[in-house]
Amino acid sequence: MVSINSYNTNVNYYNNTIHSASKSTNFNAHLPYYNNYYEQPEEQSPNLGKTATLAVILQGIAMSLQKVSNWCSTKLMQGKEFTSAENVKKIANKMIKDNSLNVEVGYIDKNNLRHYTNRFGDALGSQLEIVAEGKNAFYTDQLKLAVAPKSKPSLILHELGHAINAHKGKFLKFLQKSRGFASAAPTTLLMLDGLFRNKDDKPNFIEKNAGILGFLSFVPTIIEEGIASIRGIKAAKNVLGNSANLKALKRNYLFAWSTYLLAGIGLGVAAKQTFVQNRIEQKIL
């Protein structure tokens, strides 16, 4: 989950089909050629100043998105639990039973961390340690494993939502797998732009709409994350009844989902930055 499923352009923890609950998204893109701008004769590149200014603006937006995403992640992990750990386990067991899931569920802390690292350490690396610290939760369909911090067990309901999505048809499966390709959107768009570049070198449709196209590449992930959270919320209501106070759960999941929305916007910014940087390189060289 970013904190539900982190896209760390690294939406990064997830290229291995790990759906995480605590992510810190990195939207920053380096512009190594910008610092060379003032060394170039202005008459050779009359539009270079505008392009460089746009590069700085985009970098500022990227940094702002990073800060907001980190704030949402912190709010998620600091949020109160909506019910007891025992009730969460009842809901999780009901989700597994009702959907015939073959999924192992784990609630991890420092006391039982070694049990999981001994079994899955090679495949999951440091992710299990992050969960034990209470900073993440994830589901991996490859290992049929869903884990959440013992200190914040309600995150497991979202992860089981991912598990249900993985077994509910090709469309939802496609939404999940799309995250593995989303991070390549900026480079892919630049390659396509090269294939369809205008003869007069003016920006074509791809370059003009790079930001929107980059964001759209992440929309499937944003949708799938939302569906996973909705499944968890509905399961909680079904088990606990109308008397359940789901406000805290909805609030936490909203913060988590927001990190994915921000990741999508950040990917759009990164795609635009790629084209701006490419223009700067062309003008300088």
Disulfide bonds with the S-S distance in Angstrom:
none
